Amino acid sequence: MNTRERTRAKADNARAAQFTELWIIGTPEDVSAIVHQASASGLLVYASAPERVSREDPRFRRYLRLRTAPK
């Protein structure tokens, strides 16, 4: 690995460390409350549209991308 590759890998790792990605699963009210809190705190970067877990299961899931530190 040459110097340029090492520098690029280090920068990519630093960029990736700025975010946490997770799936949240719960009732619509719970999911909405979590997304609202993340948005109000300034940590929310991206939230997917709500998806049903399954036809039989009333819960929903959403993908969230959060900053590891507030702006």
Residue frames as qw, qx, qy, qz and C-alpha x, y, z in Angstrom:
[[0.000, 0.892, 0.451, 0.000, 0.00, 0.00, 0.00],
 [0.447, 0.321, -0.018, 0.835, 1.54, 3.30, -1.04],
 [0.112, -0.196, -0.383, 0.896, 1.18, 6.65, 0.71],
 [0.351, -0.050, -0.270, -0.895, -1.71, 7.83, -1.44],
 [0.595, -0.258, -0.708, -0.279, -3.73, 4.65, -0.74],
 [0.418, -0.280, -0.672, 0.544, -3.05, 4.91, 3.00],
 [0.045, 0.106, 0.158, -0.981, -4.14, 8.56, 3.04],
 [0.486, -0.132, -0.449, -0.738, -7.34, 7.74, 1.15],
 [0.584, -0.279, -0.762, 0.012, -8.14, 4.80, 3.46],
 [0.272, -0.233, -0.543, 0.760, -7.60, 6.96, 6.54],
 [0.228, 0.039, -0.052, -0.972, -9.89, 9.70, 5.17],
 [0.560, -0.192, -0.625, -0.508, -12.57, 7.16, 4.29],
 [0.505, -0.292, -0.750, 0.310, -12.44, 5.69, 7.80],
 [0.092, -0.184, -0.351, 0.914, -12.71, 9.16, 9.36],
 [0.385, -0.048, -0.296, -0.873, -15.70, 9.99, 7.16],
 [0.603, -0.234, -0.721, -0.249, -17.43, 6.70, 7.99],
 [0.389, -0.218, -0.693, 0.567, -16.85, 7.21, 11.73],
 [0.131, -0.043, 0.114, -0.984, -18.98, 10.37, 11.62],
 [0.644, -0.082, -0.228, -0.725, -22.20, 8.37, 11.16],
 [0.306, -0.033, 0.915, -0.262, -24.15, 5.52, 12.71],
 [0.514, 0.032, -0.519, -0.682, -26.59, 3.53, 10.59],
 [0.177, 0.031, 0.912, -0.369, -29.39, 1.48, 12.12],
 [0.374, -0.339, -0.674, -0.540, -32.82, -0.01, 11.57],
 [0.264, -0.051, 0.593, -0.759, -35.53, 0.80, 14.09],
 [0.363, -0.262, -0.816, -0.364, -38.59, -1.41, 14.45],
 [0.032, 0.228, 0.688, -0.688, -41.72, -0.66, 16.44],
 [0.215, 0.716, 0.650, -0.132, -45.26, 0.59, 16.41],
 [0.338, 0.688, 0.266, 0.584, -45.91, 3.62, 14.19],
 [0.321, -0.930, -0.062, -0.165, -46.07, 5.83, 17.29],
 [0.742, -0.532, 0.210, 0.349, -42.73, 4.56, 18.63],
 [0.659, 0.225, 0.339, 0.633, -40.96, 4.89, 15.29],
 [0.127, 0.840, 0.242, 0.469, -42.36, 8.39, 14.82],
 [0.488, -0.872, 0.025, 0.020, -41.21, 9.45, 18.29],
 [0.761, -0.304, 0.278, 0.502, -37.67, 8.16, 17.68],
 [0.502, 0.453, 0.344, 0.651, -37.40, 9.91, 14.32],
 [0.101, -0.923, -0.189, -0.319, -38.79, 13.14, 15.78],
 [0.621, -0.748, 0.109, 0.207, -36.29, 13.06, 18.66],
 [0.721, -0.061, 0.333, 0.605, -33.35, 12.37, 16.33],
 [0.318, 0.669, 0.332, 0.584, -34.44, 15.21, 14.07],
 [0.295, -0.933, -0.119, -0.170, -34.91, 17.64, 16.97],
 [0.697, -0.602, 0.187, 0.343, -31.46, 16.84, 18.34],
 [0.266, 0.848, -0.359, -0.287, -29.80, 17.56, 14.98],
 [0.448, -0.377, 0.796, 0.154, -28.41, 14.04, 14.63],
 [0.719, 0.404, 0.560, -0.075, -30.72, 12.80, 11.87],
 [0.089, -0.413, 0.559, 0.713, -29.10, 12.76, 8.43],
 [0.434, 0.079, -0.651, -0.619, -31.48, 10.40, 6.59],
 [0.495, 0.060, 0.742, -0.448, -34.61, 8.42, 7.36],
 [0.056, -0.075, -0.856, -0.509, -36.18, 5.95, 4.94],
 [0.581, -0.217, -0.219, -0.753, -39.90, 5.69, 4.36],
 [0.551, -0.226, 0.679, -0.429, -41.70, 3.46, 6.87],
 [0.524, 0.157, -0.755, -0.362, -42.11, -0.17, 5.77],
 [0.851, -0.311, 0.094, -0.412, -44.31, -2.84, 7.29],
 [0.314, -0.476, 0.821, -0.027, -42.34, -5.68, 8.88],
 [0.022, 0.083, 0.955, 0.283, -44.82, -8.24, 7.49],
 [0.388, -0.357, -0.488, -0.695, -48.50, -8.57, 6.69],
 [0.642, -0.486, -0.593, 0.004, -49.28, -10.23, 10.01],
 [0.524, -0.320, -0.337, 0.714, -47.05, -7.95, 12.09],
 [0.044, 0.935, 0.346, 0.062, -48.43, -4.45, 12.85],
 [0.461, -0.686, 0.130, 0.548, -44.94, -3.03, 13.44],
 [0.540, 0.837, -0.026, 0.088, -43.02, -0.81, 11.03],
 [0.739, -0.316, 0.139, 0.578, -39.31, -0.40, 10.37],
 [0.308, 0.950, -0.038, 0.040, -37.19, 2.52, 9.19],
 [0.783, 0.098, -0.072, 0.610, -33.55, 2.90, 8.29],
 [0.166, -0.984, -0.031, 0.059, -31.83, 5.83, 10.00],
 [0.684, 0.284, -0.165, 0.652, -28.46, 7.44, 9.41],
 [0.392, -0.907, -0.149, 0.036, -27.36, 9.53, 12.39],
 [0.299, 0.742, -0.412, 0.437, -24.40, 11.78, 13.08],
 [0.714, -0.212, -0.553, 0.374, -22.21, 10.57, 15.94],
 [0.295, -0.364, -0.327, 0.821, -21.94, 14.15, 17.25],
 [0.212, 0.853, 0.445, -0.173, -24.31, 17.14, 16.91],
 [0.483, 0.661, 0.131, 0.560, -23.46, 19.97, 14.52]]
